[in-house]
Amino acid sequence: MTDDTTDPEGRKVHTLTPHSLRGLAHPLRMQLLISLRRDGPATASQLAAGLGESSGATSYHLRQLAAHGFVEDAPDRGKGRERWWQSAHQGTRLDESLMKDPDPTVRGAVAVYLHEVAAFHATEVSTWIGTQHEWPTEWTDSSDISDYTLRLTPELTAELAAKVNELIESYRASAVDESTPGSAKVRLHTHVFPTHYTE
């Protein structure tokens, strides 16, 4: 049985299992995977330079990612001495059941994974705030950083999250080619969570 699925847009998505989660829940490994998905195939040395790490460290963690099925050899590269890597999937999905796993090491790995995702999101937003003056007015006017507070039940919260995700996914059909003038990759983050619990 495979944990890889294909979404409606043809993207290969990996659903995390206890085994694969343990292989990914490491800060540098997550940075490596994010970099390969965002920027495309690269060597361990190139990734090391971009992330401020040693090539020995990136090589080791890339091999660990490969052992857990997250990265693979880039078939169109690797003509030289260095090995080229690429992401084996276009997305990763966290099964909520892992958060309730009876094994504390699995729950701990989930915590590491989610903290790294949140930290990466925060870094992306901070980078945008620090560099937005470099972008045309059309982009600064179209960007948005907002937050909302609603009083909802768990059922309504799940419904809201599903509708927001569905709306975002619907825009994949409108995505333009990378050669389209004035276009850029656009990042969207969603965080839906309760602030406290009352009976």
N, C-alpha and C positions, 0 to 999 in steps of 0.2 A: 504494500500500500504506500503510495507516495503522498507527501505533505505539500506538494506543489500543485497549484491550480492555475487556470488561465481565466482572467476576468473578462468582462464583455468587450474590453478594448484590445484584447489579445496580449495583455501584459502577463508575464509569468510571476506569480506571487507565492511566497513560501509561508505556510502557517507554522509558527514555532511549536516545537515539541519540547518536552523536558530535556531531551538529549541535545537538540540543536540550540536551545536557549542557553544551555551551559557553555556552548562553544562560541556564542555571540556576546554574552553579557560581560564584556570587558571594554573599558573606555577606548583603548587604542583600536581594538578590532572593530568597534562600531564606527570610529572615525574613518578607518580604512574602507569599510564597506560603503559608507556615505560618500566618500570621495570618489570611489569607483563608479557608483551609480550616478553621481552628479556630473563628473568630468570625463568619464569614459576610461578605457583601458590604460594601465600604467605599470611601470616596473616598481619593484620595492625601493629602489634608489630615488625614483621620482616622487613616490609617496612620502618617503622619509624627508626629502627636502621640503615638500609642501607642508608637512605636519610638524616639522622641527624635531624629528626623531632620528635615531640611528638606523641605517639600512639593515643592520642585524636584527633590530627589534621588529621592524616592519616585515622582514622576510619570515621571521618566526611566526608572527601572528597571522600573516597571510596563509602560511601552511596550515595553521590551526583552523582558519576560516574555510580553507579548501577541504580539510578533513571532515568538516561538518556540513559541506555542500553549499556554502555561501558564495565562494568565488571559484573560478576555474581559469584555465589557460585561455588567453585571447587567441583564437585560431588565425587571425589575419596579421598577427604580430609575432614577435619572438624570433625574428630572422637572425638577430645578433646573439651575443653571449647571455644577455640578461633575459630572464623570464618575464613575460608580460601577463598581467592578470586582468580579469574583468569580473563583474558581478554575475552570478548565475541566475539572478532573479531581478525583476524590476521593482518588487515591493516585498514587504514583510508584514505578516498579520499576527497579532498576539491573541491567542485564544483565551477568553476570560477565565476558563476553567483552571488555567495555570496559576492564577492568583489565589485559588482556593486549594491548591495541591497540598496533600497532607505532608509532603516532604519539605521541611524548612529550607533545604538548599535550593529547591526549585523556586519557592517564594522569594528567597534572597536574590536569586538570579533575575527574577521578574523585577524586583525593586531596583537592582543595578541597571537593568535595561531601560526601565521607565525614567529613572533619574538622568541617564545619559541622553535619552530622547528629549526630555525637558530642557536639559542644559544646552543641547544643540539648537533647539528652537530659540532659547533666550539669546544665544550667540548670533543667530541669524537676524533677529530683530535689532539687536544692538549694532550689528554691522550696518544694517539699513539706516538706522538713525544717524550713525556716524558718517555715512557716505552719501546720504540723500542729496546733499548740495551738488554732487557730481552728476546728477540725473536731470534730464529735461523736465520742465514744469509739468508736462502731461503725465509723467510717471509719479511725481510727488503729489499731484492732485488726485490721481487714481488710487494711490495707496491708502491703507486703512489700518489703524491700530485701535481697536475698541474692546470694551468689556461690558457685560450685562449681568444683572442679577434678577432672577425670577424665582418665585416660590412654586415649585412643581412637585409632583409625585415621581417615584422612580419610573413608572410607566410613561408619564408624559416626557420625562427627561430622555428616556430611550427613544421615544418617538421623535423628539426634537433633533437629537443627534443623528438619527437615521435620515431625516429629511435634509439636514444640512449637508451630510455626506453625499446624499443622492444629488442634491443641487450642484455640488462641486464636481462630482463625477460626470454630470451631464455636459459640462463644459469641455470635456475631452474631445467631443465630436466637433467642437468649434476651434480646437487648437490649430494654430497656423504653423507653416513650415519655418525652420530656423533661418531660412534665407529671406523671410518677409521683413521688409524695411520697418524699423521702429519697434520690432518685437523683442521680447526678452522672456526668459524663464520666470514664471511667477510662483512664489511659494505661498501656501496657505496653511496655517496651523489651526487646529481645533482642540480646545480643552473644555470638557464638560464635567463638572464635579460638584458635589455638595460642599457647603462651607461648614456645616455642623449638623448633627442629628438630634431631632426631638421627636418624642412619641406623639 
